[in-house]
Amino acid sequence: MEKPFEKLGGVITVVSGYTGGTSGNPTYSDYGAGGHIEAVEIVFDPAVISYRKLLEVFWQQIDPTDAGGQFVDRGHSYTSAIFYLGPEQRKMAEESKKELAESGIFAKPLVTPILAAEKFYPAEDYHQDYYRKNPIRYRFYRSG
């Protein structure tokens, strides 16, 4: 999820990590056991790029009808979610989900939840910029 956002003007940082669980200081080896899911934290300049645009890019990266994971990555820790900061982001996320659902693009209901942001734990360094560090694996995964 880093690459699609990092290439956008106005995006300052994109950090891979874990959120939504109950354990403290999760690592790659145990974040799933603590109920966390893989996520990215995006810091952006709203004067350059809107939250709405970030939502549009997000929806294009996932299958919002899949409650069991994403593509070849299966299990709760790979499910999709939007974590919002404040009522304005919540409203925009809910509106974008409703518009997507009404668009008729998907035959099944959208199951991606919209949740209040919880503590975000950055992933280990070797997980940051995976697409740059593992370009062949990343291209294979994206094409699949």
C-alpha positions in Angstrom: 0.0 0.0 0.0 3.0 2.3 0.3 3.8 2.8 -3.4 0.4 4.1 -4.6 0.3 6.8 -2.0 4.0 7.7 -2.0 3.8 8.8 -5.6 1.0 11.3 -4.9 1.9 15.0 -4.6 1.1 16.3 -1.2 1.8 13.0 0.6 4.6 13.6 3.0 5.1 10.1 4.5 3.7 6.6 4.2 4.6 4.2 7.0 3.7 0.5 7.1 2.6 -0.9 10.4 -0.1 -2.4 12.6 -3.2 -1.2 14.2 -6.6 -2.2 15.5 -5.5 -4.9 18.0 -5.2 -5.3 21.7 -1.5 -6.1 22.2 1.1 -3.5 22.8 4.2 -3.1 20.6 3.3 -5.7 18.0 6.0 -7.1 15.7 5.7 -8.9 12.4 5.9 -12.2 14.2 3.0 -11.5 16.6 0.8 -8.7 15.4 -1.9 -11.1 14.1 -2.1 -12.9 17.5 -2.9 -9.5 19.1 -5.7 -8.8 16.7 -3.9 -6.1 14.7 -4.2 -5.7 10.9 -1.5 -4.5 8.6 -2.0 -0.8 7.8 -0.3 2.3 6.5 -0.2 5.6 8.2 -0.3 8.5 5.7 0.7 12.0 6.5 -0.4 14.5 3.9 -0.7 18.2 3.2 -4.4 18.9 2.8 -3.5 22.1 0.9 -2.0 19.9 -1.9 -4.1 16.7 -1.8 -7.5 16.0 -0.3 -8.5 13.3 2.0 -11.1 12.5 -0.5 -8.4 11.8 -3.1 -6.6 9.5 -0.7 -9.9 7.6 -0.3 -10.2 7.2 -4.0 -6.7 5.8 -4.3 -7.3 3.4 -1.4 -10.5 1.9 -2.9 -8.5 1.2 -6.1 -5.9 -0.9 -4.2 -8.2 -3.4 -2.4 -11.2 -5.7 -2.9 -13.7 -4.1 -0.5 -16.0 -7.1 -0.8 -13.5 -9.6 0.7 -13.9 -10.1 4.5 -11.3 -12.9 4.6 -8.2 -10.9 3.6 -6.8 -9.4 0.5 -6.0 -11.3 -2.7 -3.5 -14.0 -1.8 -3.0 -12.7 1.8 -5.7 -14.4 3.9 -6.8 -14.0 7.5 -8.0 -11.2 9.7 -4.6 -9.5 9.8 -4.9 -8.8 6.1 -8.4 -7.5 6.0 -9.0 -4.0 4.8 -10.2 -1.0 6.9 -10.3 2.7 6.9 -9.2 4.3 10.1 -10.3 7.9 10.4 -9.2 10.8 12.5 -12.2 12.8 13.6 -15.8 13.3 12.4 -14.9 15.0 9.1 -12.8 12.1 7.9 -15.4 9.6 9.1 -18.1 11.4 7.1 -16.0 11.5 4.0 -15.0 7.9 4.3 -18.6 6.8 4.8 -19.7 8.9 1.8 -17.0 7.5 -0.4 -18.0 3.9 0.6 -21.6 4.6 -0.1 -20.9 6.1 -3.5 -18.7 3.1 -4.4 -21.4 0.7 -3.3 -24.0 2.5 -5.3 -21.8 2.7 -8.4 -22.6 -0.9 -9.3 -18.9 -1.8 -9.8 -19.2 -4.6 -7.3 -21.8 -7.4 -7.3 -21.3 -8.1 -3.7 -21.7 -5.8 -0.6 -18.7 -3.8 0.5 -17.4 -5.1 3.8 -14.5 -2.8 4.4 -15.2 -1.2 7.8 -14.7 2.4 8.7 -13.3 2.6 12.2 -11.9 5.2 14.6 -8.1 5.3 14.4 -6.4 3.5 17.2 -2.7 3.5 18.2 -0.5 2.8 15.2 2.6 0.8 15.5 5.2 1.3 12.8 6.5 -2.0 11.3 10.1 -3.0 11.5 12.5 -1.3 9.1 12.7 -4.3 6.8 9.0 -4.0 6.2 9.2 -0.3 5.2 9.3 0.4 1.4 8.8 -3.3 0.6 8.2 -2.4 -3.1 11.6 -0.8 -3.3 13.5 -3.4 -1.4 11.8 -6.4 -3.1 10.8 -5.1 -6.6 10.5 -8.5 -8.3 8.3 -9.9 -5.5 6.3 -6.7 -5.3 5.6 -6.7 -9.1 4.6 -10.4 -9.0 2.2 -9.8 -6.1 0.6 -6.7 -7.8 0.2 -8.5 -11.1 -1.4 -11.5 -9.4 
